Amino acid sequence: MTDLSSNIILVIAVTSIATYLSRSLGVLFSERIDKNSKIFRLFNCIAYSTLAALISKVIVFPAGNLVEVDIFIRLIAVFICVALFFIAKRNLVYPTILSAILLTVLIKFV
Amino acid sequence: MINSSYFLLGFKSVRSVDSPAIALGCSFLAIGALLKNIGFNFQQSFFSTFFTYALPGQLVMAESFLIGASLVNIFIGVWLVNARLFPMAVSMFPLLKNKKQPKWKYYLSCHFLAVSSWLIMKKDYKTINEDYRIDFWMGIGTATWSIAVFSTVLGFVVSDYLSKDMMIGLAIVNPVYFFCMLLGSMKNIAIGTSVILGTILGPAFYLVSPEWCILYGGVTAGVIAFLVGEFND
């Protein structure tokens, strides 16, 4: 096995452990939590807000390929797709498909 | 051991109109192509999604690997970006608790916890018999996880045929889908405030601390939203 190959296996192992840790600790902690308690409602709010924080961070300060797209183009694409989501009575298929097409077109022509 | 009818009901939930299958497929297709481009082989790309199954964490892993970060730094980076899974688990597993069900189901199936499966479960749990919610959850999780693993493999195979513009187009699908899904889940003042404040504070805290912005923004927004919800009850 090459050094690079064994290194990649270690990287995958470390990433998997770091991810499973949050999931399993969540299960362990939830064993003592009642679904009608205030602490449950608090964690529910934190879960939704953390997800919203993550998604908006990915749009505004992305990693990977989206970095190469101007922020205004990214925001215009997201706003149009969100508007379509509500116009189409909360149908998720149209904005999902439109987002990829729209961003590709906007990059070419704006 | 596992109630097959509830498992299949959960498994089939990804076929619905508002299914995350397209968004999941597009983003893990891009991950498969990315992993190939940074030097992962077929098996390594497969096992990356098989064992991790968390898109932002895998992106952090890929970027850290590219710049030659140490294993400790990769661990911390991935843990920070995936720490959202902790409150997600705490706000979902109490809904699935049942004394008749063995604990291994909970510790095994928590691997399936992701935004897609979590949002489906939160939407549908009330319609499922409490005794079998964990089996329903395992069905949802197995389906979404399978889509992710399959798409990663597909992305690896077709990566040579994906242009830069196509990769960029694929990258926006996931945030748009989940943002719309979150907006659609704003059914009371506490969750509505959580989503709106989280959307604002996530990027705002990035200016203070790029590594900790999701946790700082999420926890601050969540606590404020909780207080707003309690005050209005």
Interface residues (C-beta under 8 A of the other chain):
Chain A: L4 S5 I8 I9 L10 V11 I12 A13 V14 T15 S16 I17 A18 T19 Y20 L21 S22 R23 S24 L25 G26 V27 F29 S30 E31 I33 D34 K35 K38 F40 R41 L42 F43 N44 C45 I46 A47 Y48 S49 T50 L51 A52 A53 L54 I55 S56 K57 V58 I59 V60 F61 P62 A63 G64 N65 L66 E68 V69 R74 A77 V78 C81 V82 F85 R90 N91 L92 V93 P95 T96 I97 S99 A100 I101 L103 T104 I107 K108
Chain B: V17 D18 S19 I22 A23 C26 A30 L34 G39 F40 N41 Q44 F47 S48 F51 T52 Y53 A54 P56 G57 Q58 L59 V60 M61 A62 E63 S64 F65 L71 I74 F75 I76 V78 W79 V81 N82 A83 R84 L85 F86 P87 M88 A89 V90 S91 M92 F93 P94 L95 K97 Y106 Y107 C110 H111 L113 V115 W118 K164 D165 M166 M167 I168 G169 L170 A171 I172 V173 N174 P175 V176 Y177 F178 F179 C180 M181 L182 L183 G184 S185 A190 I191 T193 S194 V195 I196 L197 G198 T199 I200 L201 G202 P203 F205 Y206 P210 C213 I214 L215 G217 G218 V219 T220 A221 G222 V223 A225 F226 G229 E230
